[in-house]
Amino acid sequence: MSFSKTEWVLGKVLENHAKKNADKPFIQFEDGPIHTYSQAHALSNRVGNAYAAQGVLFGDNIALMLNNCLEYLWCWIGLSRIGAVPVAINTALKGSFLTHVLTNTGSRVGIFDEIYLELLEDIEDTIPELAIVYVLGDIKKAKLKRIEVRSFDDIMDHRPDDIQVDVTYHDTAAIMFTSGTTGPSKGVVMPHAHLYLFGECLRSHMQITSEDKYYITLPLFHAQGLAMMTYGTMIAGASAVLTRGFRASTWISDIKKYGATLTNLLGAMNDFVLAQPKSSKDQDNQLRMVCALPVSDETLKQLKERFNIPKFFEAYGMTECNIPIARPFEAPDKAGCSGKIWTDYFEVIIADPGTDEQLPLGQVGEILVRPKEAFGFMRHYNGMPEKTVETWRNMWFHTGDAGRLDEEGYIWYIDRINDTIRRRGENISSYEVETVLLEHPSIIEAAAVAVKADVGGEDEVLACLVLDPKESKINPTDILDFCLSRMPYFSVPRYIEFFDELPKTPNSKIKKNELRDRGLTASTWDREKAGYKVTRN
């Protein structure tokens, strides 16, 4: 099904399918019941009508901190139907990280899973704007003093009447946070047209039809899980199964059980799947295509042979700039190749990072992007106008990533130019890691940089530290204990190295490039070798 631009609105896409394909299966949560398009439409309307009745207004930012569940979708769609703006919060955030997201968006109302109430208790005094929290689960254990706690069950009891609020493609559909490099995480303000094109990219390039079934394991607070996979499914009128999360041990058996034809593998997930014991039933599945980002030649070969996967899809994108580069459906698989420019909607050049001038074919430079379609790009960074202007130098969006363009028109992603650390699918702000480390009374200087544990491997976090001379007895495990209660699990450094002083420029800025180039040494402490465990909780 194709949609005109005036229909590039989340609620309109679902409503269209609910009217034309009312009984078509849309989505189920693991082994739960399958919800049709008409049922999903009605459930979303319940949420929208309920929050409108509670005083949520057009343009209000509503904090959403839930694990993968169908209620996440009903909230996402229902709030959008009344013009409210869901703020997607990474469920690993805590402490100052969570405070920043809530204060940046000024969310007055939140929807939280019961297990995250404890995190709010820890920061309640730092988030004065948050007044009401609707809780998915048991509210009896809530210990919040000022914030009012209500049950989400009350929301789902509301009427399912159609919502008449006029929401357009240029209105804001969501705010998703992406890690900063020299400052706090930035909230990407995403218009409906922008959100739509994420899903449309997958629908068109993977040629998703109403007969496909998407196996979705990635978190809904990320653009890939929500905008690409779930929205792509909806635009195509296909069906999907949503899981609590990725489980390598049941990945292929689940795909077979649900009859899934499409799924995504992100970063280390490829390796986790291949590390599972082989089975004679590995090829007994209906997969026709897998979106794997990124994938090496050897990994691609192993996945193809072991699971009999006909095709793979790769692309390049960011929450801010959508998916401007993607591999056409008919193109051959090329591991590490992001694809071709999606010229229908975007312009892309490879430019000199210092001058923003386009480089000749084959030369490595920064990937710069700009939209052809109005509102098909982020609107701005929420509450950070200076960062928006900085990123849009010379009328190009600066990705901070290096790539090259070959003679056939394919773009190859090379590496990151900026200081963002990407670990197992998560973008980590070195600034935010350093901020927490510097709160430790024994640390007087800190720099967090990306290093590779193995040649060709994924990035890991190395914390380069200078200790107070009076606190020389502090050990790495004490520092990690301190980090665990103050930052997401994926941001906790794997490596720690102590320095007498960190290398600096004449302006006293730490030379992170020297620390990255230096990499791991004999004096670097590795928590994995030391047996120190970091879990998601």
PyMOL commands that set and color helices and strands:
alter all, ss='L'
color gray80, all
select helices_A, chain A and resi 5-7+10-20+37-53+70-81+95-105+114-126+153-156+192-205+223-236+248-258+269-274+297-307+385-391+393-395+430-437+469-471+476-484+489-491+512-518+527-530
alter helices_A, ss='H'
color red, helices_A
select strands_A, chain A and resi 25-29+34-36+61-65+85-88+109-113+132-136+148-151+172-178+186-191+213-216+239-242+262-266+289-293+311-313+315-318+322-326+337-341+346-351+365-371+380-381+397-405+410-416+421-423+426-428+443-452+459-467+495-499+525-526
alter strands_A, ss='S'
color yellow, strands_A
deselect
rebuild
show_as cartoon
